[in-house]
Amino acid sequence: VDASHGLLHAIMRHRICKILCIRKRGVAGVPRAVRGMKDRFAEDAANLANLEAHFASTARRAGFTRVFTPIVERTEVFARPLGISSDIVGKEMYSLEDRSGESLCLRPEGTAGVIRAVLEDNLH
């Protein structure tokens, strides 16, 4: 089992190195991260996880609970409270129309979605 695990590890390492070499050369067809976005690996990812755990623990002690809202919201959730001319709505929001013609967007920030959830679920 150890020998096969070592072989599998070597094959995966070889494939990853091959992908990274291709990326560095900029060969067409290899996906790249979006400009300004960063992948987090190993120590960096562990540090972020520890920081998040610390904040979550502090928030729990203060009586807060975690809220998860959808990544896609109706555009009106942001356009109405922030104003149509705000930078978030005008420059930072990715909007699309669904099949029924409803305007949806990728959540540009968390506050409006949390307020919508609190109001919708009568948690106020």
Buried (B, 14 or more C-beta within 10 A) or exposed (E): EEEEEEEEEEEEEEEEEEEEEEEEEEEEEEEEEEEEEEEEEEEEEEEEEEEEEEEEEEEEEEEEEEEEBEEEBBBBBBBEEBEEEBEBBEEEBEEEEEEEEEEBBEBBEEEBBBBBBEEEEEEE
